[in-house]
Amino acid sequence: MAIRLIVGLGNIGPEYEDTRHNAGFWLADRVARALGATFHKEKGFHGEVAKAGRAFLLKPSTYMNRSGQAVAALAGFYKIAPDEILVAHDELDLPPGAVKMKQGGGHAGHNGLRDIQARLGSSDFWRVRIGIGHPRELKLEQEVADFVLHRASREHQALIDDCVARAAEVMPEAVNGSMQVATMKLHAKKKA
């Protein structure tokens, strides 16, 4: 099944632009640049939308916990099934430098994923999970909500940026329906 909608999750506003929770936005922006696509505000779809070949790119302009409103609006209008949607998001359960792609599953407490599942009535969409680490694993005293809404260290940001770049490289395969190839390429060990 080809991906027809790539959604990057994040929080709107300049105060959140460089925070860990915006990893999904970073991927959407990178894919748009690579494909020469430009985002435009689309009030009816509650976000910024770009058309990249056969696929749409979406950055919801709702708060994270209302991301499903934007996804459901665009998917409903263009009759895009859940298994034709790929959602890129920050992942606490993966360390900085790790990135995984999978279809379906739970939301693991991620409010954006929770709302998308509720609004679509399905968890069958694809996810690109961009590792940002967990404050406890990184030996930090921050609460999770505070952690995701702050910038990563320079070292961790470089690792996250590398994950975003690697994920962007496999989006052409995803859009062409080669999800197994895209997943294998993304999960392959990066060359030293």
C-alpha positions as CSV (number, residue, x, y, z in Angstrom):
1,M,0.0,0.0,0.0
2,A,1.5,3.4,-1.0
3,I,1.6,6.2,1.5
4,R,-0.6,9.0,0.4
5,L,-0.3,11.2,3.5
6,I,2.8,11.9,5.6
7,V,2.1,13.7,8.8
8,G,4.7,15.4,10.9
9,L,3.7,15.9,14.5
10,G,4.8,18.9,16.5
11,N,3.7,22.0,18.4
12,I,3.1,25.3,16.6
13,G,4.8,28.5,17.6
14,P,8.4,29.8,17.7
15,E,8.8,28.8,21.3
16,Y,8.5,25.1,20.4
17,E,10.3,25.2,17.0
18,D,13.5,23.6,18.3
19,T,12.1,21.4,21.0
20,R,12.2,17.5,21.0
21,H,8.4,17.3,20.5
22,N,8.8,18.8,17.0
23,A,10.8,15.9,15.5
24,G,7.9,15.1,13.3
25,F,7.7,18.6,11.9
26,W,11.4,18.4,11.2
27,L,10.9,15.3,9.0
28,A,8.0,16.8,7.2
29,D,10.0,20.0,6.4
30,R,13.0,17.9,5.2
31,V,10.8,15.8,2.9
32,A,9.1,18.9,1.5
33,R,12.5,20.6,0.8
34,A,13.8,17.4,-0.9
35,L,10.7,17.2,-3.1
36,G,10.5,21.0,-3.8
37,A,7.1,21.2,-2.1
38,T,5.9,24.2,-0.2
39,F,3.6,24.2,2.8
40,H,0.5,26.4,2.8
41,K,-1.9,27.1,5.6
42,E,-5.2,25.2,5.0
43,K,-7.8,26.3,7.6
44,G,-10.2,23.5,6.6
45,F,-7.5,20.9,7.3
46,H,-6.3,22.6,10.6
47,G,-2.7,22.7,9.5
48,E,-0.1,23.4,6.9
49,V,-0.4,21.2,3.8
50,A,2.0,20.5,0.9
51,K,1.6,18.3,-2.2
52,A,4.6,16.2,-3.0
53,G,4.0,14.1,-6.1
54,R,1.3,11.6,-5.2
55,A,1.4,12.3,-1.5
56,F,0.3,15.1,0.8
57,L,2.4,16.4,3.6
58,L,0.7,17.7,6.7
59,K,1.8,19.6,9.8
60,P,-1.2,20.0,12.1
61,S,-1.6,23.5,13.5
62,T,-3.6,22.2,16.5
63,Y,-2.0,21.5,19.8
64,M,-0.4,18.1,19.9
65,N,-3.3,16.4,21.7
66,R,-5.7,17.5,18.9
67,S,-3.5,16.3,16.0
68,G,-6.2,13.8,14.9
69,Q,-8.5,16.7,14.0
70,A,-6.1,17.7,11.2
71,V,-5.3,14.1,10.1
72,A,-9.0,13.0,10.0
73,A,-10.0,16.2,8.1
74,L,-7.5,15.7,5.3
75,A,-7.8,11.9,5.2
76,G,-11.6,12.1,5.1
77,F,-11.7,14.7,2.3
78,Y,-9.2,12.8,0.1
79,K,-10.5,9.4,1.1
80,I,-7.1,8.3,2.4
81,A,-7.3,5.0,4.4
82,P,-5.4,4.6,7.7
83,D,-2.9,2.2,6.1
84,E,-2.0,4.9,3.6
85,I,-1.0,7.4,6.3
86,L,2.5,7.7,7.9
87,V,2.9,9.7,11.1
88,A,6.3,10.9,12.1
89,H,6.8,11.7,15.8
90,D,9.2,11.9,18.7
91,E,9.7,8.7,20.6
92,L,10.6,8.6,24.3
93,D,11.2,4.8,24.2
94,L,14.0,5.1,21.7
95,P,17.4,6.7,22.4
96,P,18.6,9.7,20.4
97,G,20.1,8.2,17.2
98,A,17.5,5.4,16.9
99,V,14.7,5.6,14.4
100,K,12.1,2.9,13.6
101,M,9.2,2.4,11.2
102,K,6.2,0.2,11.9
103,Q,2.6,-0.1,11.1
104,G,-0.1,-0.1,13.9
105,G,0.4,-0.5,17.6
106,G,-0.5,1.5,20.6
107,H,0.1,5.2,21.4
108,A,2.5,4.6,24.4
109,G,1.1,7.7,26.1
110,H,1.9,10.0,23.1
111,N,-1.1,12.4,23.0
112,G,-0.8,13.1,19.3
113,L,-1.0,9.4,18.4
114,R,-3.8,8.9,20.9
115,D,-5.9,11.6,19.2
116,I,-5.1,10.3,15.7
117,Q,-6.2,6.8,16.7
118,A,-9.4,8.1,18.2
119,R,-10.3,10.3,15.3
120,L,-9.5,7.7,12.6
121,G,-11.1,4.9,14.6
122,S,-8.0,2.8,13.7
123,S,-4.4,2.3,14.7
124,D,-3.4,0.8,11.3
125,F,-1.5,3.9,10.2
126,W,2.3,3.7,9.8
127,R,4.7,5.5,12.2
128,V,8.2,6.8,12.0
129,R,9.4,6.8,15.5
130,I,12.3,9.3,16.0
131,G,14.2,8.6,19.2
132,I,14.6,11.4,21.6
133,G,15.4,9.4,24.7
134,H,13.6,9.4,28.0
135,P,14.7,11.7,30.8
136,R,15.2,8.8,33.3
137,E,17.3,6.8,30.8
138,L,19.4,10.0,30.2
139,K,19.8,10.5,34.0
140,L,17.8,13.7,34.0
141,E,15.5,14.9,36.7
142,Q,13.0,16.5,34.3
143,E,9.4,15.4,34.0
144,V,8.5,13.9,30.7
145,A,6.2,16.9,29.7
146,D,9.0,19.3,30.4
147,F,11.6,17.2,28.7
148,V,9.8,16.9,25.3
149,L,9.1,20.7,25.3
150,H,12.8,21.6,25.6
151,R,15.8,21.5,23.3
152,A,18.0,18.5,23.2
153,S,21.7,18.9,24.0
154,R,24.0,19.6,21.0
155,E,25.1,16.0,20.9
156,H,21.6,14.5,21.1
157,Q,20.3,17.0,18.5
158,A,22.9,15.9,16.0
159,L,21.8,12.3,16.6
160,I,18.1,13.2,16.2
161,D,18.9,15.2,13.0
162,D,20.7,12.2,11.6
163,C,17.5,10.1,12.3
164,V,15.4,12.7,10.5
165,A,17.7,12.6,7.5
166,R,17.7,8.8,7.3
167,A,13.9,8.7,7.6
168,A,13.6,11.4,4.8
169,E,15.7,9.2,2.5
170,V,13.2,6.3,2.6
171,M,10.1,8.4,2.0
172,P,10.2,7.9,-1.8
173,E,10.0,4.2,-1.3
174,A,7.1,4.7,1.1
175,V,5.2,6.9,-1.3
176,N,5.8,4.3,-4.1
177,G,4.3,1.5,-2.0
178,S,7.5,-0.3,-1.1
179,M,7.0,-0.2,2.7
180,Q,9.1,-3.3,3.3
181,V,12.0,-1.8,1.3
182,A,11.7,1.5,3.2
183,T,11.5,-0.2,6.5
184,M,14.5,-2.4,5.8
185,K,16.6,0.5,4.6
186,L,15.7,2.6,7.6
187,H,16.5,-0.2,10.1
188,A,19.8,-1.1,8.4
189,K,22.8,-0.2,10.5
190,K,24.2,3.1,9.4
191,K,27.7,3.0,8.0
192,A,30.4,4.3,10.2
